Amino acid sequence: MAKREFHATRMAPLAPEGALSAVLTPAMLEQASMDLLATPENIVRQFDDVQCEMDGLKSELNLLRRRDETLNFYMHRLDEELRLAARLQQDFLPKALPTLGNVRFHTLFRPAGYVSGDLYDVMRVDEKRVGFYIADAVGHGMPAALLTMFIKHALVTKEVNEGTYRLLKPSEALGRLNEAILEQHLSQATFATAIYGLIDVQTLEVTMACAGHPAPVLLRDGAELSALATEGGLLGIFPGETYSDYTTRLLPGDRLVLYTDGIEVAFCDDPATGNPDHWRGELLARRHLPCDRLIREFAEAADKASGSLEPKDDLTMVIVEALALANDTR
């Protein structure tokens, strides 16, 4: 029978009494003291404190959730109201453009947001003349859009007395519009630019007046793009402002282009260092195209230059076209 072998276990010598404090750190001693004090009452109290903290966090979470729901509600309502305002502004634009004699009108209207600070109109004022204007209220969004609505209704183009009428000269019409804006005593420093013109569809004579607006340009076959010498003060700044009439005659095939400054901005990355006349080259390169296609391709070029998702400014353009031939329908 094999003998069992026994190995004696060596016992570590006991540490001296004073060496215990040298092994335990102050943090360990503090935790040991807390463990000794963890009586059932203390445990219950700690559990209650944790439960209170959890209840507080749940309450704050519910409050944040209700706040988000309220914010989403108001954002949705604001979005709906702005969409309604945009549709209303579209309703103020002409439903159909006059086709009188050998003159045709073409337009581009692209708000930067829901609503635009730009506005245009084209209206037949008598048997042989058509009035047209383009306006640009300072700023963007709803305040500018509201001012354009006022401008549309405050612009008087004709006086009617006892069965007769008198067409106001463009300069006189802008002068009255300036006074109408000033009479409102608007609380903000609100002003606008505008051009109003009349064209005789038989003689192709155009008379225009300008109120601080970019000068219209003439697009003529075989010639460079030329700006017409129109000038005048802003609307809504100075009482008694007077405006001047500018008269020219279009040739068959000419295109008179009115625009807002958003056209310049769309093709200029940096207004301080960029080329503000870049858009003129884009327009000139397409002068051989029919007007509808010209405007469509010009708008596409503007999207490529500035981006269609975040346009820098409202884009508005009105083209007055004198047809080359009596039966030309381009």
Stockholm file with secondary structure:
# STOCKHOLM 1.0

chainA/1-330         MAKREFHATRMAPLAPEGALSAVLTPAMLEQASMDLLATPENIVRQFDDVQCEMDGLKSELNLLRRRDETLNFYMHRLDEELRLAARLQQDFLPKALPTLGNVRFHTLFRPAGYVSGDLYDVMRVDEKRVGFYIADAVGHGMPAALLTMFIKHALVTKEVNEGTYRLLKPSEALGRLNEAILEQHLSQATFATAIYGLIDVQTLEVTMACAGHPAPVLLRDGAELSALATEGGLLGIFPGETYSDYTTRLLPGDRLVLYTDGIEVAFCDDPATGNPDHWRGELLARRHLPCDRLIREFAEAADKASGSLEPKDDLTMVIVEALALANDTR
#=GR chainA/1-330 SS CCCCCCCCCCCCCCCCGGGHHHHSCHHHHHHHHHHHHCCHHHHHHHHHHHHHHHHHHHHHHHHHHHHHHHHHHHHHHHHHHHHHHHHHHHHHSCSSCCCBTTEEEEEEEECSSSSCSEEEEEEECSSSEEEEEEEEESSSHHHHHHHHHHHHHHCCCEEEETTEEEECCHHHHHHHHHHHHHHTCCSSCCCEEEEEEEEETTTCEEEEEEEBCCCCEEECTTSCCEECCCCCCCBTTSTTCCCCEEEEECCTTCEEEEECTHHHHHTCSCTTTSCTTHHHHHHHTTTTSCHHHHHHHHHHHHHHHHCSSSCSSCEEEEEEEECSSTTCCC
#=GC SS_cons         CCCCCCCCCCCCCCCCGGGHHHHSCHHHHHHHHHHHHCCHHHHHHHHHHHHHHHHHHHHHHHHHHHHHHHHHHHHHHHHHHHHHHHHHHHHHSCSSCCCBTTEEEEEEEECSSSSCSEEEEEEECSSSEEEEEEEEESSSHHHHHHHHHHHHHHCCCEEEETTEEEECCHHHHHHHHHHHHHHTCCSSCCCEEEEEEEEETTTCEEEEEEEBCCCCEEECTTSCCEECCCCCCCBTTSTTCCCCEEEEECCTTCEEEEECTHHHHHTCSCTTTSCTTHHHHHHHTTTTSCHHHHHHHHHHHHHHHHCSSSCSSCEEEEEEEECSSTTCCC
//
